[in-house]
């Protein structure tokens, strides 16, 4: 049986092709997130929809550093849907 660390390493190695070099990818994501956070007003408290925005920036970084594959844009569409549901006040039964 493969250890969880071996499995994770294999996934990271496979994603190097589609997401780009992890160091470059994470560095660009950090720059995107830093710019996003600096653009917010002083004292702003992050809201759930901001997480969707920042996840989209991560997906864009993957597309820039790796290759633009459907998965990146599908994930972006999903996060956009979640953000709209949040800002329009959709409530889950669990809330």
C-alpha positions as CSV (number, residue, x, y, z in Angstrom):
1,X,0.0,0.0,0.0
2,X,1.3,3.4,-1.0
3,X,1.8,5.9,1.8
4,X,-0.1,9.2,1.6
5,X,3.2,11.1,1.2
6,X,4.2,8.9,-1.8
7,X,0.7,9.5,-3.3
8,X,1.0,13.3,-2.7
9,X,4.5,13.4,-4.3
10,X,3.2,11.6,-7.4
11,X,0.3,14.1,-7.7
12,X,2.7,17.0,-7.4
13,X,5.0,15.5,-10.1
14,X,2.1,14.9,-12.4
15,X,0.7,18.4,-12.0
16,X,4.1,20.0,-12.8
17,X,3.0,19.5,-16.4
18,X,-0.3,21.3,-16.1
19,X,0.3,23.7,-13.2
20,X,3.9,24.5,-13.9
21,X,6.9,24.4,-11.6
22,X,5.5,24.5,-8.0
23,X,7.9,27.2,-6.9
24,X,7.2,29.5,-9.8
25,X,3.5,28.8,-9.5
26,X,3.3,29.5,-5.8
27,X,5.5,32.6,-6.2
28,X,3.2,34.1,-8.8
29,X,0.1,33.2,-6.7
30,X,1.8,35.0,-3.7
31,X,2.2,38.1,-5.9
32,X,-1.4,37.9,-7.1
33,X,-2.7,37.5,-3.5
34,X,-0.4,40.2,-2.2
35,X,-1.7,42.7,-4.8
36,X,-5.3,41.7,-4.1
37,X,-5.0,42.1,-0.3
38,X,-3.2,45.5,-0.7
39,X,-6.0,46.7,-2.9
40,X,-8.6,46.2,-0.1
41,X,-9.5,49.1,2.1
42,X,-7.6,49.6,5.4
43,X,-9.3,47.5,8.1
44,X,-11.2,45.3,5.7
45,X,-12.1,41.9,7.1
46,X,-12.0,39.2,4.5
47,X,-15.3,37.7,3.6
48,X,-16.1,34.3,2.1
49,X,-16.5,35.7,-1.4
50,X,-12.9,37.0,-1.1
51,X,-11.7,33.5,-0.7
52,X,-13.3,32.7,-4.1
53,X,-11.6,35.6,-5.7
54,X,-8.2,34.5,-4.3
55,X,-8.7,30.9,-5.4
56,X,-9.4,32.2,-8.9
57,X,-6.1,34.1,-8.8
58,X,-4.5,30.7,-7.9
59,X,-6.1,29.1,-10.9
60,X,-4.9,31.9,-13.1
61,X,-1.4,31.4,-11.8
62,X,-1.6,27.7,-12.7
63,X,-2.7,28.6,-16.2
64,X,0.1,31.1,-16.6
65,X,2.8,28.9,-15.1
66,X,1.7,25.6,-16.6
67,X,-0.7,25.2,-19.5
68,X,-4.2,26.5,-19.9
69,X,-6.3,23.4,-19.5
70,X,-10.1,23.1,-19.1
71,X,-9.8,22.1,-15.4
72,X,-8.4,25.6,-14.5
73,X,-11.3,27.4,-16.1
74,X,-13.9,24.9,-14.8
75,X,-12.6,25.6,-11.3
76,X,-12.7,29.4,-12.0
77,X,-16.3,29.1,-13.1
78,X,-17.1,27.1,-10.0
79,X,-15.6,29.7,-7.7
80,X,-17.4,32.5,-9.6
81,X,-20.7,30.6,-9.0
82,X,-19.9,30.2,-5.3
83,X,-19.0,33.9,-5.0
84,X,-22.3,35.0,-6.6
85,X,-24.3,32.7,-4.4
86,X,-22.5,34.1,-1.3
87,X,-23.0,37.8,-2.3
88,X,-26.6,37.2,-3.3
89,X,-27.3,35.7,0.1
90,X,-27.9,32.1,-0.7
91,X,-28.0,30.1,2.5
92,X,-27.3,26.4,3.0
93,X,-29.5,24.3,5.2
94,X,-26.5,23.8,7.4
95,X,-26.2,27.6,8.2
